[in-house]
Amino acid sequence: MVMFLGISASPRLGGNSETLLDQTMAGAAGAGAEVSKIRLAGMNIHGCTECNDCYECGECSTADDMDRVYALLERADRIVLASPIFFMGLPAQAKAMIDRCQRYWAIKYILKEPLPRRTGAPLRYGAFIGVGGTRGERLFDGAKLTIRYFFDAISVSPREDLYLLVRGVDAKGEIESRQAALDSAYKLGETLAKL
Ligand SMILES: Cc1cc2nc3c(=O)[nH]c(=O)nc-3n(C[C@H](O)[C@H](O)[C@H](O)COP(=O)(O)O)c2cc1C
């Protein structure tokens, strides 16, 4: 069974990006995936200190809630990060989580060892759900670039063709009036589960 992990990066619980993520997870569950969700808001996840201990052992020396995230990342066959755009990039909660994946980067590129996996599925796919209050053409460029390197560090193939990027949604709950986006989110989950 495909293990689907949804990561909600918004500090606003029940906000626009999380609402879309919930739709995606419903689509994935409907297509037979086992779904898990984490909300980064409220979790105790420190930033990377660049101690470089992971260059030696592949482990992170900082003990906090990231341990739970590591366990889920290592089990997941599909990973969807849902996030608002803050100052043209990812919010601090998402960036801290991604920076703490430096240990996987070290395992892959310094230690040149296989990444820890808790299931055996050979192919892993990732997608991004992004929401921003404005409509600029380059609104998602910064986040997409960071996410590309995040997925590379954890050996997940980014399905940029499936990314759901929603512009012009700002107030909490505003996404409820964007039925096309909600439908697309549901389909995204179905599609990822069936890949
Ligand atoms: C600190 C902060 C920075 C933001 N920066 C941007 C931005 O650079 N561009 C943009 O279009 N919207 C920006 N927004 C608006 C959010 O992206 C928007 O409200 C979004 O709908 C929030 O999604 P959420 O409900 O999932 O948290 C910002 C909001 C906050 C609080």
The ligand as an SDF file (V2000), in Angstrom:
LIG
                    3D

 31 33  0  0  0  0  0  0  0  0999 V2000
    4.5630   36.8400    7.1620 C   0  0  0  0  0  0  0  0  0  0  0  0
    3.7380   36.7680    5.9030 C   0  0  0  0  0  0  0  0  0  0  0  0
    4.3680   36.9600    4.6960 C   0  0  0  0  0  0  0  0  0  0  0  0
    3.6260   36.8510    3.5020 C   0  0  0  0  0  0  0  0  0  0  0  0
    4.2920   37.0360    2.3160 N   0  0  0  0  0  0  0  0  0  0  0  0
    3.6040   36.9050    1.1590 C   0  0  0  0  0  0  0  0  0  0  0  0
    4.2610   37.0760   -0.0970 C   0  0  0  0  0  0  0  0  0  0  0  0
    5.4740   37.3020   -0.1760 O   0  0  0  0  0  0  0  0  0  0  0  0
    3.5220   36.9570   -1.2230 N   0  0  0  0  0  0  0  0  0  0  0  0
    2.1900   36.6840   -1.1950 C   0  0  0  0  0  0  0  0  0  0  0  0
    1.5710   36.5950   -2.2510 O   0  0  0  0  0  0  0  0  0  0  0  0
    1.5210   36.4990   -0.0240 N   0  0  0  0  0  0  0  0  0  0  0  0
    2.2020   36.6080    1.1520 C   0  0  0  0  0  0  0  0  0  0  0  0
    1.5500   36.4060    2.3510 N   0  0  0  0  0  0  0  0  0  0  0  0
    0.1290   36.0250    2.3450 C   0  0  0  0  0  0  0  0  0  0  0  0
   -0.1140   34.5080    2.5180 C   0  0  0  0  0  0  0  0  0  0  0  0
    0.6220   33.7710    1.5690 O   0  0  0  0  0  0  0  0  0  0  0  0
   -1.6000   34.2060    2.3380 C   0  0  0  0  0  0  0  0  0  0  0  0
   -2.3300   34.8530    3.3680 O   0  0  0  0  0  0  0  0  0  0  0  0
   -1.9650   32.7330    2.3230 C   0  0  0  0  0  0  0  0  0  0  0  0
   -3.3110   32.5790    1.9490 O   0  0  0  0  0  0  0  0  0  0  0  0
   -1.7480   32.0810    3.6650 C   0  0  0  0  0  0  0  0  0  0  0  0
   -2.0180   30.7060    3.5540 O   0  0  0  0  0  0  0  0  0  0  0  0
   -2.4040   29.8240    4.8490 P   0  0  0  0  0  0  0  0  0  0  0  0
   -3.8100   30.1950    5.2340 O   0  0  0  0  0  0  0  0  0  0  0  0
   -2.3050   28.4210    4.3760 O   0  0  0  0  0  0  0  0  0  0  0  0
   -1.4090   30.1160    5.8950 O   0  0  0  0  0  0  0  0  0  0  0  0
    2.2460   36.5550    3.5500 C   0  0  0  0  0  0  0  0  0  0  0  0
    1.6300   36.3670    4.7940 C   0  0  0  0  0  0  0  0  0  0  0  0
    2.3590   36.4770    5.9550 C   0  0  0  0  0  0  0  0  0  0  0  0
    1.6680   36.2860    7.2830 C   0  0  0  0  0  0  0  0  0  0  0  0
  1  2  1  0
  2  3  1  0
  2 30  2  0
  3  4  2  0
  4  5  1  0
  4 28  1  0
  5  6  2  0
  6  7  1  0
  6 13  1  0
  7  8  2  0
  7  9  1  0
  9 10  1  0
 10 11  2  0
 10 12  1  0
 12 13  2  0
 13 14  1  0
 14 15  1  0
 14 28  1  0
 15 16  1  0
 16 17  1  0
 16 18  1  0
 18 19  1  0
 18 20  1  0
 20 21  1  0
 20 22  1  0
 22 23  1  0
 23 24  1  0
 24 25  2  0
 24 26  1  0
 24 27  1  0
 28 29  2  0
 29 30  1  0
 30 31  1  0
M  END
$$$$
